[in-house]
Amino acid sequence: MDSRVPLPPEPLKPEESQCCGQGCQFCVLDIYQQELLIWQKKCEELKNCQFEQNNKMSPETYVSCVVERVEKLCSAVFLFHFKLPENNCIKYTAGQHVIAREFTGNSTICRPYTIISSPGLVTTFSILIKLYDGGMMSNIIRKKWLAGYAVDWRGPIGEYNYQPNSYRNILLIAAGTGITPIYQMARMIVDNPEDETRVLLLYSCKTYSDIILRDKLHQLQDYWNFKVRYFLSDDLKQEVEAIRRYNEDINYHRINEDVVNNELKFLPHDNLRVYLCGPKSFEKNISDNLTKIGIVKSSILTFS
């Protein structure tokens, strides 16, 4: 929370021993959960009220944001955390992206990146980026984007109007860094206690070590309405089986037509929305497979 906003005191979590275990209608643990949700909602309202008075980043105007810290997630994939200037904020929803601008000689180059941090009205945001050898922007990022460096951003851009409980099932299919907006969508759904939509994620990577946000995806599986299946194309089963977590659903082949067919056997087609994100060829192949088995094109959305 923003320390400048006076917040109400947080509800005190009762000890497990304070519950009598008799299934009371008004259990102290249940009441605590209700109070916690009320408190979180009130804090969000107060924070938004404060932020509404600030200048908002827009799709047309660049704002210089400072790198607070950088995390390496896996090979060539980094998480950059940014802070907006004082009295500035950004409001965005799941799946939206922002444009970064850098300077090279007398010219500028711009690249779009999806925001990975929690949606809302905020003064900080995080971007997940894979750096490529020889890439013009990648070379600049490697050299310059260190803690304290300022980067020009504008946005948010893109609109994915998801309404809670509009569909019984959401099928998310991602490849590589395409997990970024897909993870945002999944997290938005499971974080909403009033949204009973079931979410299935099919995630394709080359190797086990290439699974981006593996810890965060593992945490999402604590929710009753989320499940993830991993598909590894270039890894050895015996090596992965020795290190994987006990409840990880790992398959040692690509996401192909048979996989899509098998998953959709258990999902009603008339109450389903599919979101795709990955390389263009990946999205086209999956989209063709989906339409081939009867999923209407209007139910298939891509983030790229």
N, C-alpha and C positions, 0 to 999 in steps of 0.2 A: 504494500500500500504506500501511497505518497505520504511521507511524514508530515507534510504541511497541512494535510487534511485531518481535522480532529475526528477521531473515530470512536464509536461506542465501545465499551469493554467487551472483550470476547467471552462467550459462555464458558464456564469451567466444566471440563469433561469429568463426569463422575467415575469413580473407581468401579471396576467390575463387581467388587464385593458389595457395592451399594444396591445392586439388583438382587431381589429376593429369589428370582428364578421361578416364580409361580405364574408367569404369563399374565401379569397385571395389564389391564386395559391402558393405564397411563404409566408405563414403565419409565423409570428415570433415564434409561439409555435412549429410549425412543424420543422422549421429550427433549433430551440434549441434541439429538440429530435435527429435530425440528427447529430448535433455537439456533443451532449453528447455521442452518440454511437462511433463517431470517436475518441473522447477523451479517452473513456474507452478502446478502442482497442489499441490506442497508448500507454497508460499506461501499459496495459498488455504486449505489446511487449517489452517495456523498462524493466519491471520487469522480464520477462523471460530472456532477454539478461543478466541481472545482475545475475539471478539464474543459468543460464547455466554454469557460471564460478565456481559454488559451487559444493561440493561433493553431489551426490544424494544417498539417501537411496536405497538399492537394495534388491531383494528377497533372496539373499544369505548372506548378511552382516547385523548384528544387529547394531543399532544406539541407543544410550541412549538419550531419550527425557524427558524433565521435564514437570510435571503436572503444568499448569498455574492456572487452577481453575476447580472446579467441580460443576455441576448443578444437582439438583434432579428434574426429570421431572414428575415422578409419582411413585407409590408404587414399590420400588426395582429397578427402572430404573434411571440410571444416565448418564449424558453427561460429558465426560472427555476431557478437552482441553489441548493439548500438544504443546510444542515448541521444535523444533530441535536445536542441537548445532549450534553455529555460523559457517557460511560458509557451512552449510548443508541444503539440501532441499529434498523434495519428489515430484514426478510427478505421478499423478494417474488420472484415469477416473471413471465415475459413476459406482458403483457396485463393485469396487475392494476392497479387504480387506488387512489387515496387520496382522502380527503374533506378539503377545506379549510373552515375556519370563520372567518367574519369578523363584526364587530359593527357594527350600524347603529342608533343610538339605544338603545332598551332591548331590542332584539331581535338575534338572530343569523341569518345566512344561511350556507348550506353548498352547496358545489358539488363534484362528483367530477371528478378529473383523472387521466389515465393517466400512469404513470411512464415516462419515455423513456430513462433511463439504464440501464446494464447490470444485469440481475437478479442477485440474490445476497443475501448478508448484509453490509450496508454501513452507514456512518455519514453518507453524503451521498447525495442523489438529485436528479434533475432532472425538471422538469415543463414540457411544451409547452402553451401556452395561446394561443388566438385571442381577442382582445379585441373586443367588439362595441359599437358606438355606442349609448349609452342603456342598456346592460346594467348591472344593479345591481352585480353582482360585478365586472364589467369596470371600472366607474367607481372602485370601491374599489382594485382592483389598480393601475390607472393612477396613482392618487394616493399609495398607500402602499407598494407592493411594490418598494422600492428596497433597495440593499445595506445590510445591518445591521438591516432590519426583521424582526420575528418573526411567523410565521404558525402558527396551530394546525392540526395535521394528525392524522388517525387513519387506520388501515388496516394492511396492504393488504386490499382487498376484491375479490371475484371469483376464480374458479378456472377455469383453462383447462389441463387436464391433458394436455399433449403429451408423448408418449413417442417418443424418437428411433427412426427407421426403422420406425415403425408404418405409414407410407404411402410408396408410391413417389413420389408427387407431392403437393405442397401448392399450391393456387391461392389467392393473396391478392388481394382486390379492395378498393380504398379510394377514398374521395373526400375531398378537402380535408384537414381536420385528423384525419380518420379514419385517416390514415397512422400515427399515433402507436403504437397497439398492434400494427398490422400490421408496422411496421418492427421492433418488438421481437421479434415472432415470427420474422421473416426472419433477423434478426441472431443469435438464439439457435440457429437451425438451422445456419447457415453457420459460426458460431464453434466448433461441435462437430466436430472432425475425424473422429469416429466415426459421425456422422450423414450418410448418403448420400442423404437425401431431396432431390429436386429442387424448387426453389421458383420459381414464376412469379408476378410481381406486376403487376397491372393497376391503374394509378393515374390517377384522373380529377381534373383541375384546370381552372379557367377559363383561366388564361394560364400561360406559361412561367415568369414571375416568381412565380407562386403555388405552384410546386412546392416543398413543404416538405421539408427534409432532402435536397435534391438532391445535395449533395456526399457525404453519407453513403451514399445509395443508389448513387451512382457508385462508391464504394469497394467496396460489396458485389458489384458486377459483376466484381470481380477473382476472385471465387470461381467455381469451375467449375459449381456447382449453383444459381446464382442468375441470374435474368433479370428485367428490369423493362421494361414498355412504358407510355409516358405517353399520355394522351388529353386534348387541350386543346379546350375547347368555344368559347372566345371569343378566340382569338388568330389573327393572320395568318401564314400559312405562310412567306411571304417574309421577314418580320421575324425569326421564330424561327430559320429556317434559317441566318441570318447570324451567330447568336450561340451556337447549340447546340453541344454537344460532338460529336465525330465519331461516337461509338458509341452515342449516345442514340437509342432507338427512339421516335419521336414521331408521334402520329396526331392529325389535326385534326378530331376529332368526339368525341362522347360514347361512353361504354361502353354499347353497346346489345345487343340480342338477337343480331344478326349477329356481333358481336365475340365474345361468349360462345360461340356455336356454333362459330365457327372455331377458337378456342383449344382447345375440348374435343374437337375431332376428333383431336388428337394426345395426349390424356391418357386412359389407361384409367379408365373410370368406377368399376370395382370396387376400385380401390386409390388413391382420391383423397379428400382432405379440403379443404374450401373455407372460408376465413375472410373475413368481410365487415365493413367498418366505414365508416360515413358517415351522412348524413342518413337518417331513417326511410324516406322515399319511395325513396331510392336503394337501400337494403338490400332493401326489398320488391320493387322491380322486378327487381333482380338475382336475388334468391331465387326469384321466380316464373319467371324465364327458365331458371334452373338446373333446377328441378323439371320444367319443361315438356319439357326435353330428356333427362330420365331420371336426374338426380342425386337420390338419396334425401335427404329432409329431415334425417335424422340425420347426414349428411355435411356439412351446411352450418351453420356457427356464426357468430354475430355477437358483436361486442364491446360493443355499446351496450345 
